[in-house]
């Protein structure tokens, strides 16, 4: 999935997504690019995992993309693995 410009579209409110932004302090000459996870708040501001905004001259979330969560393992497979581990522990005691 490609990055989506925040000028073209924003994610649903409170949906956890990957974000990409830029920041620059007054005394710096170059912009720093960062990536993180975050969500768009109901008031239009962004919440990010890391608190990136600390009074920079420039700070903006520029792109986002949905998080593609992996499929959950089969419950039976998980239970069988737990059972096997317990059998191994009992055998080693």
N, C-alpha and C positions, 0 to 999 in steps of 0.2 A: 504494500500500500504506500502511495506517495504522500509526502507532506502536503497539507492543505493550508493555504494562506488564510490568516485570520481576517484579512480584508474581504475575502471571497465568501467565507462561511465560518461559523463558530460551532463548537460542539454543543450538545445539549447541556443545560445547566447541571452542575454537580457530577458530570460524567468524567471519570478518571481517564486521562489521555496522556500520550507523550506530547511534550511541548518543546519548542525551540525558540530561543529569544536572543536578544542582544542587549548589552549594557555598556555604559562608558561613564567614568567619573570625570569631573571638570579638569583635573590635572593630567588626564590620559589623552594620548593622541590616537589610539586605536580602539575599536569596538571589540569587546569580548563576546563570543558566541557561546551559548550554553544550551544544554538539553536536560530535561528533567521529566518528571511526571507531575501532573497538576489537573485542576479542573476550573471551569468558569463558574464563578459565584453568581447568585441571583441578581446582584447589583452590577454585574458586568465586569467586576474585577477578577483577577486570577488568583487562585490559591496554588502554591507550588510546594512540593515536598521540601525543597530547600528554600530558605527565606532569601531570595535573590535581591529583592528591592531594599536598598539601604540608603536612599537619598541620592542615587546616581543622577547625573545630568541627563542621561538618556537611559531609558529602560522600557523595553517593549517585548511582548510575546508576539512573535511573527508568524509561526507555523504550529500546526498540531496534527496529530494523526491518532486514530483509534488504536487502542491496545488490543492486539490479537491474542486473547488468552488461549492457552493450550487446552485440548480436550482433557477432561478428567479421566483418570484411569478407571477401569472397570472395578466396581465395588467388590465383586467376587475375587478378582485378582489381588486386591489389597488385603482382603480377609485371609486368603490362602497364604499370602506372604507372612502375615502376622502369625498365623498358625504354625507355619514352617519354622519361623524364628523361635517361637516358644518351644517347639519340639527339639530344636538344636540346643537351646539353653538347658532344657531338662536333660538331654543326653550328656551334655558336658558337665553337669553337676555331679 
